[in-house]
Amino acid sequence: MISFDSFLMEDGSPIYLQIMHFVQRGIVAGTIADGDEMPSRRTLSAWIGVNPNTIQKAYRMLEDEGIIESRSGAKSCVTVDEEKIQRIRSSLLAKDTQSLVISMKQMGISKDEALALVEAAWREEEQP
């Protein structure tokens, strides 16, 4: 069963989207795999302390994206293959990159400064 122990709610973004992104990032990172079971809607609702309708909306959107499959009376399971994982990865990266670029432009940071910041952060992450 997929663990939501590391799920942290953030301000500013709807919780159902945060749940979706948590699952998508887990799939891309390899911590959530094809066939993994999602917690029941009631269990997850109680665990993170939100309305069950919020969980239902997140699950429905994951179903619409073809990321999970739910059957009446059965558990919801992740259904991904390599192609779907790459599609999710590309989508997440595009959204995150766009958001970062918008923020940097709003702060008046030039493209050269932005690239230097990314390179410095990349080097920092490579440090043991």
N, C-alpha and C positions, 0 to 999 in steps of 0.2 A: 504494500500500500504506500502511496506517495505521502511523504511527510511534509507537513506545512510548518515544522518547528522553526525554520529560518524565515518564514514569511513575516514581514514587517509592514504594517500599514503606513502609508505616507499621506501627507496633506496635499490637497489640490487635485488629486486624480480619483475618479470614481472607484470604489472598492472592487466592483466586478471586473474592471479593466486591470486593476492591480493583480487580481487572482489570475486572470488570463495571461498577463505578462510573466507572472511567477512560473506558471506551467510552461509557457513557451520558452523562457530562458532555461528552465530545467531540462527541457528536451534538447535544446541546442548545446547545453553544457554536458549532456550525457548523464545527468543525475536522475532524469526521468526517461524511461525507455518504453518502446512499443510493448504493449501488454500490461503495463503497470496499472494497478487499480487506483482509482480516485477514491477519496473518502466519501462516505455518503453525504448527501446535502445537509442533513440534520447534524451529523457529526462535525462537519467542517464549520457549519454555522455556529455551533456551540464552542468549538475550539477557538475560532478567531473573534467570536462575540459580535456577529452581525446578523441581520435579518435573513432568514432562510430564502426569501425572495431574491436577495442579492446573490446568494450562491447559485440559485436556480438560473438567474440571468447569465452569470459567468459560464456555467456548464452549457447552457443553451448556445451561447456564442462559440464556445469551444467545439460543440457539436456542429454548428454551422460552418466552422472552419475545417471540419473534418479531422480535428485533433483528438477528440474523444468520441467514443461510441457508447450510447446508453440504450439499454433495453428495459422495457417495463418489468419491474420486479427483479432486475438483475443489477449488478454493479456496473458503474461506468468505468471504461478502460481506455487507455491511450492507444491510438491507432496511427502510428507514423512509420514511414519508410524513409530511406535516405533522401529521396527527392523532396519529400515534404519537410524534412529537417532543414535542408538547404534553403527552401523557400521561406521558412520561418526565420532562419538566421538572416537572410538577406533583408527581409522586411523589418526585423528588429534593428539591424544595423542602419538601415536607411532612415528610420524614424529617429533613432538616437543621434545620428550624425546631423540630420536636419535641425533637430532641437539645439544641439551644441552650436552649430553655425549661426542660427538665429540669435542665441544668447550672446555669442561673441560679437556679432555685428551690432547688437543693441548696446554693447559696452564700448563700441568704437575700436575694437581690436582689428588690426589689419590681417590680411591673409598670411603674411610672413610671420607676424607675431603668433597667430593661431597655430601655424605649423610648428613653430619653435616650442610652443607650450605642449603640443601633442608629443613631439619628440622627447622633451624633457620628462613628461609623465611616463612615456613608454620606457625610457631608460630607468626611471625610478622604480617601476614595476618589475624590471629585470633584476634589480638588486636583491640579494638573498636576505 
